[in-house]
Amino acid sequence: MPIKLTIFSLLAGSLVTGALLAGSLLTGSLLAGCSDKNPSGKDLDLLTANPWKYEKAGFDSNDDGIFDALDPRIAGSEKENMVIFRKDGTGYSQLESKKDGFPFMWAFQNHDSTIYFQDQYYKIRTLTQHRLEIYADQKLGTSNTRYVIVLSR
C-alpha cells in the first residue's frame, strides 16, 4: 500500500505541476500579446516627453473630422486636466489646480498603431510633438460611430 500511495502522490503532484505550468505559460503568452515589448523609441519619446491637455473629444460618425457631438466632460472641467504618460507604462490624469491625480496604465500595441488607455483600445491617428489624436469605433444601438480624443501640448 505505501508504494501505491507514493506513486499516486507523485502522479497527482505531476498533474498539478503540469496544470500550473500550462496555466502560467498561457497567462504569460496572453500578457505578452497585450503590449509591444519594445515600442519604437520615437513614439515612446513623443508620447512621454511632456504632459498633454485635452483639446476636445466626441463623436464623429462619418469620420470627416467634424464632431457630431462633443463629450461634455471634456468640454467642461476635464479640459483643464493634464495627462501624463510615463515610459514605464503608467501615467496619471491630474487637474491643473490640484496635486492629486488619477493613475492609469497604458501600452502601445500593433507596432505602436494602437494604444491601450482609459481601459480601452484606441487607434492612433496622429502622434506628433504637439498633437495626439486617437479614436475607437463603437456601436451605439444599431449605428456605428467613432469616439475621438484629441490631446495637445
Secondary structure in CASP SS format (residue, H / E / C, confidence):
PFRMAT SS
TARGET T0000
AUTHOR 0000-0000-0000
METHOD secondary structure of the structure
MODEL  1
M C 1.00
P H 1.00
I H 1.00
K H 1.00
L H 1.00
T H 1.00
I H 1.00
F H 1.00
S H 1.00
L H 1.00
L H 1.00
A H 1.00
G H 1.00
S H 1.00
L H 1.00
V H 1.00
T H 1.00
G H 1.00
A H 1.00
L H 1.00
L H 1.00
A H 1.00
G H 1.00
S H 1.00
L H 1.00
L H 1.00
T H 1.00
G H 1.00
S H 1.00
L H 1.00
L H 1.00
A H 1.00
G C 1.00
C C 1.00
S C 1.00
D C 1.00
K C 1.00
N C 1.00
P C 1.00
S C 1.00
G H 1.00
K H 1.00
D H 1.00
L H 1.00
D H 1.00
L H 1.00
L H 1.00
T H 1.00
A C 1.00
N C 1.00
P C 1.00
W E 1.00
K E 1.00
Y E 1.00
E E 1.00
K E 1.00
A E 1.00
G E 1.00
F E 1.00
D C 1.00
S C 1.00
N C 1.00
D C 1.00
D C 1.00
G C 1.00
I C 1.00
F C 1.00
D C 1.00
A E 1.00
L E 1.00
D C 1.00
P H 1.00
R H 1.00
I H 1.00
A H 1.00
G C 1.00
S H 1.00
E H 1.00
K H 1.00
E H 1.00
N E 1.00
M E 1.00
V E 1.00
I E 1.00
F E 1.00
R C 1.00
K C 1.00
D C 1.00
G C 1.00
T E 1.00
G E 1.00
Y E 1.00
S E 1.00
Q E 1.00
L E 1.00
E C 1.00
S C 1.00
K C 1.00
K C 1.00
D C 1.00
G E 1.00
F E 1.00
P E 1.00
F E 1.00
M E 1.00
W C 1.00
A E 1.00
F E 1.00
Q E 1.00
N C 1.00
H C 1.00
D C 1.00
S C 1.00
T E 1.00
I E 1.00
Y E 1.00
F E 1.00
Q C 1.00
D C 1.00
Q E 1.00
Y E 1.00
Y E 1.00
K E 1.00
I E 1.00
R E 1.00
T E 1.00
L E 1.00
T C 1.00
Q C 1.00
H C 1.00
R E 1.00
L E 1.00
E E 1.00
I E 1.00
Y E 1.00
A E 1.00
D E 1.00
Q E 1.00
K E 1.00
L E 1.00
G C 1.00
T C 1.00
S E 1.00
N E 1.00
T E 1.00
R E 1.00
Y E 1.00
V E 1.00
I E 1.00
V E 1.00
L E 1.00
S E 1.00
R C 1.00
END
